Amino acid sequence: MILRLAQERGPAKSICPSDAARAVGGESWRDLMDQARDVARELARQGDVEITQGGAVLDADAAWRGPIRIRIREQ
């Protein structure tokens, strides 16, 4: 779901992990937030997306906290 949503937005825009969690989790989307962040991290490791915070690209293997955004990588 993260990859699909990010592709729909394109590389100039980003999504929040909660967008994907809401899309699949409905009312209990909050329970899926850790999983959404984990999936985003794995997609970043694979080179499919970039994780950003405050406009800066984060290292997928670094420890990060706080709000993040996810965008599809430019081809």
PQR file of N, CA, C, O and H, with PARSE charges and radii, in Angstrom:
ATOM      1  N   MET A   1       0.819  -1.187   0.000 -0.4000 1.5000
ATOM      2  CA  MET A   1       0.000   0.000   0.000 -0.0000 2.0000
ATOM      3  C   MET A   1       0.871   1.263   0.000  0.5500 1.7000
ATOM      4  O   MET A   1       0.554   2.237  -0.683 -0.5500 1.4000
ATOM      5  N   ILE A   2       1.963   1.243   0.764 -0.4000 1.5000
ATOM      6  CA  ILE A   2       2.846   2.412   0.812 -0.0000 2.0000
ATOM      7  C   ILE A   2       3.383   2.721  -0.574  0.5500 1.7000
ATOM      8  O   ILE A   2       3.366   3.872  -1.011 -0.5500 1.4000
ATOM      9  H   ILE A   2       2.221   0.452   1.318  0.4000 1.0000
ATOM     10  N   LEU A   3       3.856   1.703  -1.257 -0.4000 1.5000
ATOM     11  CA  LEU A   3       4.430   1.906  -2.580 -0.0000 2.0000
ATOM     12  C   LEU A   3       3.383   2.441  -3.548  0.5500 1.7000
ATOM     13  O   LEU A   3       3.664   3.357  -4.320 -0.5500 1.4000
ATOM     14  H   LEU A   3       3.870   0.769  -0.901  0.4000 1.0000
ATOM     15  N   ARG A   4       2.193   1.882  -3.514 -0.4000 1.5000
ATOM     16  CA  ARG A   4       1.126   2.341  -4.406 -0.0000 2.0000
ATOM     17  C   ARG A   4       0.767   3.802  -4.133  0.5500 1.7000
ATOM     18  O   ARG A   4       0.655   4.597  -5.066 -0.5500 1.4000
ATOM     19  H   ARG A   4       1.965   1.138  -2.887  0.4000 1.0000
ATOM     20  N   LEU A   5       0.588   4.153  -2.876 -0.4000 1.5000
ATOM     21  CA  LEU A   5       0.239   5.532  -2.533 -0.0000 2.0000
ATOM     22  C   LEU A   5       1.348   6.502  -2.934  0.5500 1.7000
ATOM     23  O   LEU A   5       1.073   7.583  -3.456 -0.5500 1.4000
ATOM     24  H   LEU A   5       0.679   3.507  -2.118  0.4000 1.0000
ATOM     25  N   ALA A   6       2.599   6.116  -2.689 -0.4000 1.5000
ATOM     26  CA  ALA A   6       3.723   6.980  -3.048 -0.0000 2.0000
ATOM     27  C   ALA A   6       3.822   7.145  -4.566  0.5500 1.7000
ATOM     28  O   ALA A   6       4.116   8.237  -5.053 -0.5500 1.4000
ATOM     29  H   ALA A   6       2.822   5.238  -2.264  0.4000 1.0000
ATOM     30  N   GLN A   7       3.579   6.072  -5.308 -0.4000 1.5000
ATOM     31  CA  GLN A   7       3.602   6.160  -6.770 -0.0000 2.0000
ATOM     32  C   GLN A   7       2.504   7.081  -7.274  0.5500 1.7000
ATOM     33  O   GLN A   7       2.718   7.849  -8.211 -0.5500 1.4000
ATOM     34  H   GLN A   7       3.340   5.185  -4.913  0.4000 1.0000
ATOM     35  N   GLU A   8       1.337   7.010  -6.662 -0.4000 1.5000
ATOM     36  CA  GLU A   8       0.226   7.870  -7.070 -0.0000 2.0000
ATOM     37  C   GLU A   8       0.552   9.342  -6.841  0.5500 1.7000
ATOM     38  O   GLU A   8       0.146  10.193  -7.634 -0.5500 1.4000
ATOM     39  H   GLU A   8       1.163   6.385  -5.900  0.4000 1.0000
ATOM     40  N   ARG A   9       1.271   9.651  -5.781 -0.4000 1.5000
ATOM     41  CA  ARG A   9       1.619  11.043  -5.472 -0.0000 2.0000
ATOM     42  C   ARG A   9       2.771  11.546  -6.334  0.5500 1.7000
ATOM     43  O   ARG A   9       2.851  12.738  -6.632 -0.5500 1.4000
ATOM     44  H   ARG A   9       1.600   8.960  -5.137  0.4000 1.0000
ATOM     45  N   GLY A  10       3.666  10.640  -6.736 -0.4000 1.5000
ATOM     46  CA  GLY A  10       4.815  11.035  -7.541 -0.0000 2.0000
ATOM     47  C   GLY A  10       5.969  11.534  -6.683  0.5500 1.7000
ATOM     48  O   GLY A  10       5.808  11.750  -5.482 -0.5500 1.4000
ATOM     49  H   GLY A  10       3.601   9.672  -6.494  0.4000 1.0000
ATOM     50  N   PRO A  11       7.148  11.720  -7.307 -0.5600 1.5000
ATOM     51  CA  PRO A  11       8.352  12.072  -6.546  0.2800 2.0000
ATOM     52  C   PRO A  11       8.349  13.483  -5.963  0.5500 1.7000
ATOM     53  O   PRO A  11       9.145  13.780  -5.072 -0.5500 1.4000
ATOM     54  N   ALA A  12       7.479  14.348  -6.446 -0.4000 1.5000
ATOM     55  CA  ALA A  12       7.438  15.722  -5.935 -0.0000 2.0000
ATOM     56  C   ALA A  12       6.614  15.847  -4.658  0.5500 1.7000
ATOM     57  O   ALA A  12       6.664  16.877  -3.985 -0.5500 1.4000
ATOM     58  H   ALA A  12       6.833  14.107  -7.170  0.4000 1.0000
ATOM     59  N   LYS A  13       5.852  14.799  -4.319 -0.4000 1.5000
ATOM     60  CA  LYS A  13       5.002  14.832  -3.131 -0.0000 2.0000
ATOM     61  C   LYS A  13       5.276  13.603  -2.283  0.5500 1.7000
ATOM     62  O   LYS A  13       5.903  12.647  -2.740 -0.5500 1.4000
ATOM     63  H   LYS A  13       5.810  13.963  -4.865  0.4000 1.0000
ATOM     64  N   SER A  14       4.805  13.635  -1.059 -0.4000 1.5000
ATOM     65  CA  SER A  14       5.070  12.517  -0.152 -0.0000 2.0000
ATOM     66  C   SER A  14       3.802  12.104   0.581  0.5500 1.7000
ATOM     67  O   SER A  14       2.783  12.794   0.558 -0.5500 1.4000
ATOM     68  H   SER A  14       4.295  14.411  -0.688  0.4000 1.0000
ATOM     69  N   ILE A  15       3.907  10.956   1.227 -0.4000 1.5000
ATOM     70  CA  ILE A  15       2.808  10.460   2.057 -0.0000 2.0000
ATOM     71  C   ILE A  15       3.318  10.286   3.479  0.5500 1.7000
ATOM     72  O   ILE A  15       4.523  10.257   3.728 -0.5500 1.4000
ATOM     73  H   ILE A  15       4.735  10.396   1.246  0.4000 1.0000
ATOM     74  N   CYS A  16       2.396  10.173   4.384 -0.4000 1.5000
ATOM     75  CA  CYS A  16       2.706   9.868   5.773 -0.0000 2.0000
ATOM     76  C   CYS A  16       2.441   8.376   5.974  0.5500 1.7000
ATOM     77  O   CYS A  16       1.535   7.832   5.342 -0.5500 1.4000
ATOM     78  H   CYS A  16       1.417  10.197   4.182  0.4000 1.0000
ATOM     79  N   PRO A  17       3.199   7.704   6.827 -0.5600 1.5000
ATOM     80  CA  PRO A  17       2.902   6.294   7.089  0.2800 2.0000
ATOM     81  C   PRO A  17       1.450   6.077   7.519  0.5500 1.7000
ATOM     82  O   PRO A  17       0.877   5.018   7.264 -0.5500 1.4000
ATOM     83  N   SER A  18       0.866   7.068   8.162 -0.4000 1.5000
ATOM     84  CA  SER A  18      -0.529   6.927   8.603 -0.0000 2.0000
ATOM     85  C   SER A  18      -1.493   6.848   7.428  0.5500 1.7000
ATOM     86  O   SER A  18      -2.573   6.272   7.561 -0.5500 1.4000
ATOM     87  H   SER A  18       1.332   7.929   8.369  0.4000 1.0000
ATOM     88  N   ASP A  19      -1.126   7.418   6.274 -0.4000 1.5000
ATOM     89  CA  ASP A  19      -1.985   7.306   5.087 -0.0000 2.0000
ATOM     90  C   ASP A  19      -2.168   5.840   4.709  0.5500 1.7000
ATOM     91  O   ASP A  19      -3.283   5.397   4.431 -0.5500 1.4000
ATOM     92  H   ASP A  19      -0.249   7.886   6.166  0.4000 1.0000
ATOM     93  N   ALA A  20      -1.072   5.095   4.702 -0.4000 1.5000
ATOM     94  CA  ALA A  20      -1.136   3.669   4.370 -0.0000 2.0000
ATOM     95  C   ALA A  20      -1.834   2.885   5.474  0.5500 1.7000
ATOM     96  O   ALA A  20      -2.639   1.997   5.196 -0.5500 1.4000
ATOM     97  H   ALA A  20      -0.167   5.455   4.928  0.4000 1.0000
ATOM     98  N   ALA A  21      -1.526   3.211   6.721 -0.4000 1.5000
ATOM     99  CA  ALA A  21      -2.162   2.507   7.844 -0.0000 2.0000
ATOM    100  C   ALA A  21      -3.672   2.708   7.825  0.5500 1.7000
ATOM    101  O   ALA A  21      -4.427   1.768   8.075 -0.5500 1.4000
ATOM    102  H   ALA A  21      -0.871   3.933   6.947  0.4000 1.0000
ATOM    103  N   ARG A  22      -4.112   3.917   7.531 -0.4000 1.5000
ATOM    104  CA  ARG A  22      -5.551   4.192   7.449 -0.0000 2.0000
ATOM    105  C   ARG A  22      -6.194   3.435   6.287  0.5500 1.7000
ATOM    106  O   ARG A  22      -7.314   2.938   6.401 -0.5500 1.4000
ATOM    107  H   ARG A  22      -3.499   4.680   7.328  0.4000 1.0000
ATOM    108  N   ALA A  23      -5.471   3.353   5.170 -0.4000 1.5000
ATOM    109  CA  ALA A  23      -6.023   2.696   3.981 -0.0000 2.0000
ATOM    110  C   ALA A  23      -6.279   1.212   4.221  0.5500 1.7000
ATOM    111  O   ALA A  23      -7.233   0.653   3.678 -0.5500 1.4000
ATOM    112  H   ALA A  23      -4.561   3.757   5.077  0.4000 1.0000
ATOM    113  N   VAL A  24      -5.444   0.575   5.021 -0.4000 1.5000
ATOM    114  CA  VAL A  24      -5.625  -0.866   5.247 -0.0000 2.0000
ATOM    115  C   VAL A  24      -6.233  -1.200   6.605  0.5500 1.7000
ATOM    116  O   VAL A  24      -6.816  -2.271   6.774 -0.5500 1.4000
ATOM    117  H   VAL A  24      -4.670   1.028   5.461  0.4000 1.0000
ATOM    118  N   GLY A  25      -6.102  -0.294   7.575 -0.4000 1.5000
ATOM    119  CA  GLY A  25      -6.523  -0.615   8.930 -0.0000 2.0000
ATOM    120  C   GLY A  25      -7.853  -0.065   9.375  0.5500 1.7000
ATOM    121  O   GLY A  25      -8.366  -0.443  10.428 -0.5500 1.4000
ATOM    122  H   GLY A  25      -5.628   0.576   7.437  0.4000 1.0000
ATOM    123  N   GLY A  26      -8.424   0.837   8.574 -0.4000 1.5000
ATOM    124  CA  GLY A  26      -9.703   1.410   8.964 -0.0000 2.0000
ATOM    125  C   GLY A  26      -9.636   2.050  10.339  0.5500 1.7000
ATOM    126  O   GLY A  26      -8.727   2.827  10.631 -0.5500 1.4000
ATOM    127  H   GLY A  26      -8.007   1.144   7.718  0.4000 1.0000
ATOM    128  N   GLU A  27     -10.602   1.719  11.176 -0.4000 1.5000
ATOM    129  CA  GLU A  27     -10.714   2.308  12.514 -0.0000 2.0000
ATOM    130  C   GLU A  27      -9.514   1.997  13.409  0.5500 1.7000
ATOM    131  O   GLU A  27      -9.190   2.780  14.302 -0.5500 1.4000
ATOM    132  H   GLU A  27     -11.341   1.089  10.939  0.4000 1.0000
ATOM    133  N   SER A  28      -8.864   0.878  13.181 -0.4000 1.5000
ATOM    134  CA  SER A  28      -7.730   0.495  14.040 -0.0000 2.0000
ATOM    135  C   SER A  28      -6.384   0.778  13.372  0.5500 1.7000
ATOM    136  O   SER A  28      -5.416   0.050  13.593 -0.5500 1.4000
ATOM    137  H   SER A  28      -9.127   0.242  12.456  0.4000 1.0000
ATOM    138  N   TRP A  29      -6.321   1.824  12.565 -0.4000 1.5000
ATOM    139  CA  TRP A  29      -5.109   2.163  11.829 -0.0000 2.0000
ATOM    140  C   TRP A  29      -3.921   2.437  12.747  0.5500 1.7000
ATOM    141  O   TRP A  29      -2.781   2.151  12.378 -0.5500 1.4000
ATOM    142  H   TRP A  29      -7.107   2.416  12.386  0.4000 1.0000
ATOM    143  N   ARG A  30      -4.165   2.978  13.921 -0.4000 1.5000
ATOM    144  CA  ARG A  30      -3.055   3.300  14.832 -0.0000 2.0000
ATOM    145  C   ARG A  30      -2.255   2.050  15.213  0.5500 1.7000
ATOM    146  O   ARG A  30      -1.047   2.123  15.438 -0.5500 1.4000
ATOM    147  H   ARG A  30      -5.091   3.210  14.221  0.4000 1.0000
ATOM    148  N   ASP A  31      -2.929   0.920  15.281 -0.4000 1.5000
ATOM    149  CA  ASP A  31      -2.244  -0.335  15.608 -0.0000 2.0000
ATOM    150  C   ASP A  31      -1.237  -0.740  14.531  0.5500 1.7000
ATOM    151  O   ASP A  31      -0.353  -1.558  14.786 -0.5500 1.4000
ATOM    152  H   ASP A  31      -3.911   0.860  15.098  0.4000 1.0000
ATOM    153  N   LEU A  32      -1.364  -0.179  13.345 -0.4000 1.5000
ATOM    154  CA  LEU A  32      -0.504  -0.547  12.216 -0.0000 2.0000
ATOM    155  C   LEU A  32       0.645   0.430  11.975  0.5500 1.7000
ATOM    156  O   LEU A  32       1.430   0.240  11.046 -0.5500 1.4000
ATOM    157  H   LEU A  32      -2.082   0.486  13.138  0.4000 1.0000
ATOM    158  N   MET A  33       0.751   1.465  12.792 -0.4000 1.5000
ATOM    159  CA  MET A  33       1.764   2.491  12.539 -0.0000 2.0000
ATOM    160  C   MET A  33       3.197   1.958  12.608  0.5500 1.7000
ATOM    161  O   MET A  33       4.011   2.287  11.745 -0.5500 1.4000
ATOM    162  H   MET A  33       0.113   1.620  13.546  0.4000 1.0000
ATOM    163  N   ASP A  34       3.516   1.152  13.602 -0.4000 1.5000
ATOM    164  CA  ASP A  34       4.877   0.603  13.674 -0.0000 2.0000
ATOM    165  C   ASP A  34       5.177  -0.255  12.454  0.5500 1.7000
ATOM    166  O   ASP A  34       6.275  -0.195  11.899 -0.5500 1.4000
ATOM    167  H   ASP A  34       2.854   0.885  14.302  0.4000 1.0000
ATOM    168  N   GLN A  35       4.211  -1.044  12.045 -0.4000 1.5000
ATOM    169  CA  GLN A  35       4.395  -1.891  10.867 -0.0000 2.0000
ATOM    170  C   GLN A  35       4.562  -1.033   9.611  0.5500 1.7000
ATOM    171  O   GLN A  35       5.393  -1.344   8.758 -0.5500 1.4000
ATOM    172  H   GLN A  35       3.320  -1.092  12.496  0.4000 1.0000
ATOM    173  N   ALA A  36       3.788   0.034   9.491 -0.4000 1.5000
ATOM    174  CA  ALA A  36       3.899   0.920   8.328 -0.0000 2.0000
ATOM    175  C   ALA A  36       5.292   1.545   8.265  0.5500 1.7000
ATOM    176  O   ALA A  36       5.884   1.632   7.189 -0.5500 1.4000
ATOM    177  H   ALA A  36       3.113   0.288  10.184  0.4000 1.0000
ATOM    178  N   ARG A  37       5.805   1.972   9.388 -0.4000 1.5000
ATOM    179  CA  ARG A  37       7.155   2.547   9.419 -0.0000 2.0000
ATOM    180  C   ARG A  37       8.208   1.490   9.082  0.5500 1.7000
ATOM    181  O   ARG A  37       9.185   1.791   8.395 -0.5500 1.4000
ATOM    182  H   ARG A  37       5.324   1.902  10.262  0.4000 1.0000
ATOM    183  N   ASP A  38       8.023   0.269   9.552 -0.4000 1.5000
ATOM    184  CA  ASP A  38       8.954  -0.821   9.232 -0.0000 2.0000
ATOM    185  C   ASP A  38       8.948  -1.136   7.739  0.5500 1.7000
ATOM    186  O   ASP A  38      10.003  -1.344   7.139 -0.5500 1.4000
ATOM    187  H   ASP A  38       7.230   0.025  10.110  0.4000 1.0000
ATOM    188  N   VAL A  39       7.766  -1.170   7.148 -0.4000 1.5000
ATOM    189  CA  VAL A  39       7.657  -1.434   5.706 -0.0000 2.0000
ATOM    190  C   VAL A  39       8.303  -0.293   4.925  0.5500 1.7000
ATOM    191  O   VAL A  39       9.007  -0.535   3.945 -0.5500 1.4000
ATOM    192  H   VAL A  39       6.909  -1.002   7.635  0.4000 1.0000
ATOM    193  N   ALA A  40       8.072   0.939   5.348 -0.4000 1.5000
ATOM    194  CA  ALA A  40       8.687   2.089   4.680 -0.0000 2.0000
ATOM    195  C   ALA A  40      10.209   1.994   4.749  0.5500 1.7000
ATOM    196  O   ALA A  40      10.897   2.277   3.768 -0.5500 1.4000
ATOM    197  H   ALA A  40       7.500   1.135   6.144  0.4000 1.0000
ATOM    198  N   ARG A  41      10.725   1.601   5.891 -0.4000 1.5000
ATOM    199  CA  ARG A  41      12.176   1.444   6.057 -0.0000 2.0000
ATOM    200  C   ARG A  41      12.714   0.389   5.089  0.5500 1.7000
ATOM    201  O   ARG A  41      13.755   0.594   4.464 -0.5500 1.4000
ATOM    202  H   ARG A  41      10.166   1.371   6.688  0.4000 1.0000
ATOM    203  N   GLU A  42      12.014  -0.734   4.962 -0.4000 1.5000
ATOM    204  CA  GLU A  42      12.451  -1.797   4.051 -0.0000 2.0000
ATOM    205  C   GLU A  42      12.383  -1.335   2.595  0.5500 1.7000
ATOM    206  O   GLU A  42      13.281  -1.633   1.809 -0.5500 1.4000
ATOM    207  H   GLU A  42      11.169  -0.901   5.470  0.4000 1.0000
ATOM    208  N   LEU A  43      11.334  -0.616   2.237 -0.4000 1.5000
ATOM    209  CA  LEU A  43      11.225  -0.084   0.871 -0.0000 2.0000
ATOM    210  C   LEU A  43      12.355   0.902   0.579  0.5500 1.7000
ATOM    211  O   LEU A  43      12.854   0.959  -0.545 -0.5500 1.4000
ATOM    212  H   LEU A  43      10.603  -0.374   2.876  0.4000 1.0000
ATOM    213  N   ALA A  44      12.757   1.673   1.581 -0.4000 1.5000
ATOM    214  CA  ALA A  44      13.879   2.600   1.407 -0.0000 2.0000
ATOM    215  C   ALA A  44      15.187   1.825   1.230  0.5500 1.7000
ATOM    216  O   ALA A  44      16.022   2.199   0.407 -0.5500 1.4000
ATOM    217  H   ALA A  44      12.352   1.627   2.494  0.4000 1.0000
ATOM    218  N   ARG A  45      15.364   0.770   1.985 -0.4000 1.5000
ATOM    219  CA  ARG A  45      16.566  -0.068   1.833 -0.0000 2.0000
ATOM    220  C   ARG A  45      16.657  -0.651   0.428  0.5500 1.7000
ATOM    221  O   ARG A  45      17.746  -0.776  -0.131 -0.5500 1.4000
ATOM    222  H   ARG A  45      14.686   0.466   2.654  0.4000 1.0000
ATOM    223  N   GLN A  46      15.509  -1.005  -0.138 -0.4000 1.5000
ATOM    224  CA  GLN A  46      15.461  -1.583  -1.482 -0.0000 2.0000
ATOM    225  C   GLN A  46      15.618  -0.524  -2.569  0.5500 1.7000
ATOM    226  O   GLN A  46      15.787  -0.860  -3.741 -0.5500 1.4000
ATOM    227  H   GLN A  46      14.624  -0.903   0.316  0.4000 1.0000
ATOM    228  N   GLY A  47      15.564   0.753  -2.190 -0.4000 1.5000
ATOM    229  CA  GLY A  47      15.722   1.833  -3.152 -0.0000 2.0000
ATOM    230  C   GLY A  47      14.433   2.260  -3.830  0.5500 1.7000
ATOM    231  O   GLY A  47      14.469   3.015  -4.802 -0.5500 1.4000
ATOM    232  H   GLY A  47      15.426   1.026  -1.237  0.4000 1.0000
ATOM    233  N   ASP A  48      13.301   1.792  -3.338 -0.4000 1.5000
ATOM    234  CA  ASP A  48      12.017   2.140  -3.954 -0.0000 2.0000
ATOM    235  C   ASP A  48      11.493   3.501  -3.513  0.5500 1.7000
ATOM    236  O   ASP A  48      10.864   4.210  -4.299 -0.5500 1.4000
ATOM    237  H   ASP A  48      13.271   1.179  -2.548  0.4000 1.0000
ATOM    238  N   VAL A  49      11.747   3.867  -2.263 -0.4000 1.5000
ATOM    239  CA  VAL A  49      11.248   5.130  -1.718 -0.0000 2.0000
ATOM    240  C   VAL A  49      12.360   5.832  -0.951  0.5500 1.7000
ATOM    241  O   VAL A  49      13.403   5.246  -0.662 -0.5500 1.4000
ATOM    242  H   VAL A  49      12.258   3.291  -1.624  0.4000 1.0000
ATOM    243  N   GLU A  50      12.117   7.092  -0.631 -0.4000 1.5000
ATOM    244  CA  GLU A  50      12.978   7.849   0.268 -0.0000 2.0000
ATOM    245  C   GLU A  50      12.156   8.224   1.491  0.5500 1.7000
ATOM    246  O   GLU A  50      10.981   8.574   1.379 -0.5500 1.4000
ATOM    247  H   GLU A  50      11.269   7.568  -0.866  0.4000 1.0000
ATOM    248  N   ILE A  51      12.774   8.148   2.639 -0.4000 1.5000
ATOM    249  CA  ILE A  51      12.158   8.577   3.892 -0.0000 2.0000
ATOM    250  C   ILE A  51      12.714   9.965   4.188  0.5500 1.7000
ATOM    251  O   ILE A  51      13.930  10.160   4.181 -0.5500 1.4000
ATOM    252  H   ILE A  51      13.729   7.864   2.730  0.4000 1.0000
ATOM    253  N   THR A  52      11.847  10.917   4.446 -0.4000 1.5000
ATOM    254  CA  THR A  52      12.308  12.267   4.737 -0.0000 2.0000
ATOM    255  C   THR A  52      11.759  12.758   6.070  0.5500 1.7000
ATOM    256  O   THR A  52      10.740  12.289   6.577 -0.5500 1.4000
ATOM    257  H   THR A  52      10.860  10.759   4.451  0.4000 1.0000
ATOM    258  N   GLN A  53      12.483  13.716   6.602 -0.4000 1.5000
ATOM    259  CA  GLN A  53      12.054  14.383   7.828 -0.0000 2.0000
ATOM    260  C   GLN A  53      12.558  15.818   7.725  0.5500 1.7000
ATOM    261  O   GLN A  53      13.759  16.061   7.606 -0.5500 1.4000
ATOM    262  H   GLN A  53      13.311  14.096   6.191  0.4000 1.0000
ATOM    263  N   GLY A  54      11.637  16.747   7.773 -0.4000 1.5000
ATOM    264  CA  GLY A  54      12.022  18.149   7.631 -0.0000 2.0000
ATOM    265  C   GLY A  54      12.674  18.443   6.297  0.5500 1.7000
ATOM    266  O   GLY A  54      13.500  19.351   6.196 -0.5500 1.4000
ATOM    267  H   GLY A  54      10.662  16.549   7.870  0.4000 1.0000
ATOM    268  N   GLY A  55      12.312  17.679   5.262 -0.4000 1.5000
ATOM    269  CA  GLY A  55      12.855  17.874   3.926 -0.0000 2.0000
ATOM    270  C   GLY A  55      14.167  17.149   3.658  0.5500 1.7000
ATOM    271  O   GLY A  55      14.605  17.073   2.510 -0.5500 1.4000
ATOM    272  H   GLY A  55      11.642  16.941   5.345  0.4000 1.0000
ATOM    273  N   ALA A  56      14.799  16.617   4.695 -0.4000 1.5000
ATOM    274  CA  ALA A  56      16.070  15.906   4.528 -0.0000 2.0000
ATOM    275  C   ALA A  56      15.818  14.410   4.397  0.5500 1.7000
ATOM    276  O   ALA A  56      14.973  13.848   5.093 -0.5500 1.4000
ATOM    277  H   ALA A  56      14.444  16.678   5.627  0.4000 1.0000
ATOM    278  N   VAL A  57      16.559  13.774   3.497 -0.4000 1.5000
ATOM    279  CA  VAL A  57      16.444  12.328   3.311 -0.0000 2.0000
ATOM    280  C   VAL A  57      17.156  11.626   4.462  0.5500 1.7000
ATOM    281  O   VAL A  57      18.292  11.957   4.799 -0.5500 1.4000
ATOM    282  H   VAL A  57      17.246  14.230   2.931  0.4000 1.0000
ATOM    283  N   LEU A  58      16.473  10.657   5.058 -0.4000 1.5000
ATOM    284  CA  LEU A  58      17.025   9.896   6.180 -0.0000 2.0000
ATOM    285  C   LEU A  58      17.646   8.589   5.701  0.5500 1.7000
ATOM    286  O   LEU A  58      17.215   8.011   4.703 -0.5500 1.4000
ATOM    287  H   LEU A  58      15.550  10.388   4.785  0.4000 1.0000
ATOM    288  N   ASP A  59      18.650   8.140   6.416 -0.4000 1.5000
ATOM    289  CA  ASP A  59      19.264   6.837   6.180 -0.0000 2.0000
ATOM    290  C   ASP A  59      18.295   5.770   6.687  0.5500 1.7000
ATOM    291  O   ASP A  59      17.864   5.816   7.839 -0.5500 1.4000
ATOM    292  H   ASP A  59      19.000   8.609   7.227  0.4000 1.0000
ATOM    293  N   ALA A  60      17.960   4.824   5.838 -0.4000 1.5000
ATOM    294  CA  ALA A  60      16.996   3.782   6.212 -0.0000 2.0000
ATOM    295  C   ALA A  60      17.493   2.927   7.372  0.5500 1.7000
ATOM    296  O   ALA A  60      16.689   2.352   8.105 -0.5500 1.4000
ATOM    297  H   ALA A  60      18.310   4.787   4.902  0.4000 1.0000
ATOM    298  N   ASP A  61      18.802   2.839   7.545 -0.4000 1.5000
ATOM    299  CA  ASP A  61      19.357   2.004   8.608 -0.0000 2.0000
ATOM    300  C   ASP A  61      19.666   2.773   9.890  0.5500 1.7000
ATOM    301  O   ASP A  61      20.073   2.178  10.888 -0.5500 1.4000
ATOM    302  H   ASP A  61      19.456   3.306   6.950  0.4000 1.0000
ATOM    303  N   ALA A  62      19.478   4.073   9.867 -0.4000 1.5000
ATOM    304  CA  ALA A  62      19.736   4.879  11.062 -0.0000 2.0000
ATOM    305  C   ALA A  62      18.533   4.829  12.001  0.5500 1.7000
ATOM    306  O   ALA A  62      17.418   4.510  11.590 -0.5500 1.4000
ATOM    307  H   ALA A  62      19.147   4.556   9.056  0.4000 1.0000
ATOM    308  N   ALA A  63      18.780   5.147  13.250 -0.4000 1.5000
ATOM    309  CA  ALA A  63      17.679   5.258  14.216 -0.0000 2.0000
ATOM    310  C   ALA A  63      17.065   6.640  14.039  0.5500 1.7000
ATOM    311  O   ALA A  63      17.754   7.652  14.161 -0.5500 1.4000
ATOM    312  H   ALA A  63      19.686   5.407  13.584  0.4000 1.0000
ATOM    313  N   TRP A  64      15.772   6.679  13.751 -0.4000 1.5000
ATOM    314  CA  TRP A  64      15.082   7.958  13.652 -0.0000 2.0000
ATOM    315  C   TRP A  64      13.771   7.896  14.389  0.5500 1.7000
ATOM    316  O   TRP A  64      13.185   6.832  14.584 -0.5500 1.4000
ATOM    317  H   TRP A  64      15.212   5.856  13.652  0.4000 1.0000
ATOM    318  N   ARG A  65      13.328   9.068  14.793 -0.4000 1.5000
ATOM    319  CA  ARG A  65      12.069   9.156  15.515 -0.0000 2.0000
ATOM    320  C   ARG A  65      11.376  10.449  15.129  0.5500 1.7000
ATOM    321  O   ARG A  65      11.977  11.348  14.541 -0.5500 1.4000
ATOM    322  H   ARG A  65      13.804   9.933  14.635  0.4000 1.0000
ATOM    323  N   GLY A  66      10.123  10.521  15.468 -0.4000 1.5000
ATOM    324  CA  GLY A  66       9.346  11.693  15.108 -0.0000 2.0000
ATOM    325  C   GLY A  66       8.660  11.497  13.768  0.5500 1.7000
ATOM    326  O   GLY A  66       8.750  10.429  13.164 -0.5500 1.4000
ATOM    327  H   GLY A  66       9.635   9.790  15.946  0.4000 1.0000
ATOM    328  N   PRO A  67       7.974  12.532  13.308 -0.5600 1.5000
ATOM    329  CA  PRO A  67       7.211  12.416  12.065  0.2800 2.0000
ATOM    330  C   PRO A  67       8.120  12.256  10.847  0.5500 1.7000
ATOM    331  O   PRO A  67       9.133  12.942  10.710 -0.5500 1.4000
ATOM    332  N   ILE A  68       7.738  11.349   9.984 -0.4000 1.5000
ATOM    333  CA  ILE A  68       8.474  11.127   8.737 -0.0000 2.0000
ATOM    334  C   ILE A  68       7.506  11.220   7.573  0.5500 1.7000
ATOM    335  O   ILE A  68       6.289  11.149   7.743 -0.5500 1.4000
ATOM    336  H   ILE A  68       6.915  10.791  10.095  0.4000 1.0000
ATOM    337  N   ARG A  69       8.069  11.379   6.397 -0.4000 1.5000
ATOM    338  CA  ARG A  69       7.307  11.371   5.156 -0.0000 2.0000
ATOM    339  C   ARG A  69       7.965  10.353   4.231  0.5500 1.7000
ATOM    340  O   ARG A  69       9.145  10.035   4.383 -0.5500 1.4000
ATOM    341  H   ARG A  69       9.058  11.436   6.259  0.4000 1.0000
ATOM    342  N   ILE A  70       7.200   9.848   3.278 -0.4000 1.5000
ATOM    343  CA  ILE A  70       7.684   8.832   2.344 -0.0000 2.0000
ATOM    344  C   ILE A  70       7.378   9.304   0.934  0.5500 1.7000
ATOM    345  O   ILE A  70       6.251   9.696   0.633 -0.5500 1.4000
ATOM    346  H   ILE A  70       6.241  10.107   3.154  0.4000 1.0000
ATOM    347  N   ARG A  71       8.379   9.266   0.074 -0.4000 1.5000
ATOM    348  CA  ARG A  71       8.142   9.629  -1.328 -0.0000 2.0000
ATOM    349  C   ARG A  71       8.807   8.605  -2.235  0.5500 1.7000
ATOM    350  O   ARG A  71       9.819   7.996  -1.890 -0.5500 1.4000
ATOM    351  H   ARG A  71       9.295   8.947   0.318  0.4000 1.0000
ATOM    352  N   ILE A  72       8.209   8.439  -3.394 -0.4000 1.5000
ATOM    353  CA  ILE A  72       8.755   7.527  -4.391 -0.0000 2.0000
ATOM    354  C   ILE A  72      10.059   8.134  -4.913  0.5500 1.7000
ATOM    355  O   ILE A  72      10.164   9.352  -5.058 -0.5500 1.4000
ATOM    356  H   ILE A  72       7.386   8.934  -3.675  0.4000 1.0000
ATOM    357  N   ARG A  73      11.024   7.309  -5.186 -0.4000 1.5000
ATOM    358  CA  ARG A  73      12.289   7.818  -5.741 -0.0000 2.0000
ATOM    359  C   ARG A  73      12.107   8.179  -7.197  0.5500 1.7000
ATOM    360  O   ARG A  73      11.349   7.537  -7.924 -0.5500 1.4000
ATOM    361  H   ARG A  73      10.938   6.320  -5.068  0.4000 1.0000
ATOM    362  N   GLU A  74      12.809   9.211  -7.612 -0.4000 1.5000
ATOM    363  CA  GLU A  74      12.781   9.586  -9.025 -0.0000 2.0000
ATOM    364  C   GLU A  74      13.536   8.540  -9.822  0.5500 1.7000
ATOM    365  O   GLU A  74      14.568   8.033  -9.383 -0.5500 1.4000
ATOM    366  H   GLU A  74      13.425   9.733  -7.021  0.4000 1.0000
ATOM    367  N   GLN A  75      13.017   8.223 -10.984 -0.4000 1.5000
ATOM    368  CA  GLN A  75      13.650   7.203 -11.832 -0.0000 2.0000
ATOM    369  C   GLN A  75      14.737   7.804 -12.679  0.5500 1.7000
ATOM    370  O   GLN A  75      15.379   7.096 -13.454 -0.5500 1.4000
ATOM    371  H   GLN A  75      12.179   8.634 -11.341  0.4000 1.0000
TER
END
